[in-house]
Amino acid sequence: MPKMIFVSLPVTDVKRATAFYEAIGAARNPQFSDDTTSCMVISETIFVMLATHDKFRQFTPRPIADARASSQVLLCLSADSRNEVDDIVGKAVVAGGVADPSPKDEYSFMYGRSFEDPDGHMWGVNWMDLSAAPLQPDMASA
């Protein structure tokens, strides 16, 4: 069985957050969802758990950070093409997100954009042509 990743995000409104992630292509798994949590399936190995602040607090003794004021993690999804990058960011905007809170990545071998969900969680979306990527370890300078 392949390894799976579950990203848990605190949200202020589970229904609104669920609708946002459905609009960008995720599917809600009702088996692991209720009034306090939505399990959003991004792929067969990537899941986003959207939890109310009260529910999220059950899993950590630390305060919940305000995603609009600080960053704790950088999230990024891969795309199959430059057009898919633009399509996902466009869907995020239509669903109430903010386009490009981070600078765009634009290289001959890579294209990336970002969006912010209604709770301020920032996501990157990147397409990369690995066959055209530079061979040196510091690809950011390419």
C-alpha positions in Angstrom: 0.0 0.0 0.0 1.4 3.4 -0.9 2.1 5.9 1.9 -0.6 8.4 2.4 -0.5 12.0 3.8 -3.2 13.6 5.9 -2.9 17.4 6.2 -5.1 18.7 9.0 -6.2 22.3 8.7 -8.2 24.3 11.3 -11.2 26.1 9.6 -13.8 28.6 10.9 -16.6 27.1 8.8 -16.5 23.5 7.8 -19.3 23.8 5.2 -17.7 26.8 3.5 -14.2 25.2 3.6 -15.7 21.9 2.2 -17.4 23.8 -0.7 -14.1 25.6 -1.4 -12.1 22.4 -1.7 -14.8 20.7 -3.7 -14.7 23.6 -6.1 -11.0 23.1 -6.8 -11.4 19.4 -7.4 -11.3 17.6 -4.1 -14.0 15.1 -3.1 -15.5 14.8 0.4 -15.2 11.4 1.9 -18.4 11.0 4.1 -17.0 8.0 5.9 -14.5 10.3 7.7 -16.6 13.4 7.9 -19.2 14.9 10.2 -20.4 18.3 11.4 -16.9 19.2 12.8 -14.6 17.6 10.2 -14.5 17.1 6.4 -12.1 14.6 4.9 -11.2 16.0 1.5 -9.7 13.5 -1.0 -7.1 15.3 -3.2 -5.7 12.0 -4.7 -5.6 8.4 -3.6 -2.7 9.2 -1.4 -3.4 12.9 -0.3 -6.2 13.9 2.1 -7.0 17.2 3.7 -8.8 17.1 7.0 -10.8 20.3 7.6 -11.6 20.6 11.2 -13.4 23.2 13.3 -11.1 25.0 15.8 -12.7 23.1 18.7 -12.1 19.7 16.9 -8.6 20.7 15.9 -7.7 21.6 19.5 -8.4 18.0 20.5 -5.3 17.0 18.6 -2.8 19.5 19.8 -2.0 21.4 23.1 -0.6 24.3 21.1 -2.5 27.4 20.1 -4.0 27.5 16.6 -2.0 29.9 14.5 -3.9 32.5 12.4 -3.0 31.5 8.9 -3.5 35.0 7.6 -0.8 36.3 10.1 1.8 33.6 10.2 3.1 30.6 8.3 3.8 27.2 9.8 3.8 25.0 6.7 4.1 25.4 2.9 1.7 23.2 1.0 2.1 22.5 -2.7 0.3 20.2 -5.2 1.7 19.1 -8.5 -0.1 19.7 -11.8 0.2 17.9 -15.2 0.6 21.2 -17.2 0.9 24.9 -17.0 -2.8 25.2 -18.0 -3.8 22.9 -15.1 -1.9 25.2 -12.7 -3.9 28.2 -14.0 -7.1 26.2 -13.9 -6.7 25.2 -10.3 -5.9 28.8 -9.2 -8.8 30.1 -11.2 -11.2 27.7 -9.5 -9.8 28.7 -6.1 -10.6 32.4 -6.9 -14.1 31.6 -8.1 -14.7 29.6 -4.9 -13.7 32.6 -2.7 -9.9 32.2 -2.5 -7.2 34.7 -3.3 -4.9 34.2 -6.3 -1.1 34.4 -6.1 -0.4 35.5 -2.5 3.1 34.3 -3.2 5.3 35.2 -6.2 4.9 33.1 -9.3 7.6 30.6 -10.3 8.3 30.9 -13.9 11.2 29.0 -15.4 11.7 27.0 -18.6 11.2 23.8 -16.7 8.8 24.9 -14.0 5.7 27.0 -13.6 4.0 27.6 -10.3 1.3 29.8 -8.8 -0.4 29.9 -5.4 -3.8 30.5 -3.8 -5.1 31.2 -0.3 -8.2 29.4 0.9 -11.0 31.3 2.8 -9.2 30.6 6.1 -5.9 31.9 4.9 -4.1 28.6 4.3 -1.7 29.1 1.3 -1.2 26.4 -1.3 1.2 26.3 -4.2 0.4 24.5 -7.5 3.4 23.6 -9.6 4.0 22.0 -13.0 7.6 20.8 -13.6 9.2 19.2 -16.7 11.8 17.0 -14.8 13.6 16.1 -18.1 14.3 19.8 -18.7 15.3 20.6 -15.1 18.8 21.7 -14.4 21.1 19.0 -13.0 22.6 21.1 -10.3 21.1 20.9 -6.7 20.2 24.6 -6.6 17.4 24.6 -9.1 16.0 27.9 -7.7 18.8 29.8 -9.4 18.0 28.3 -12.9 
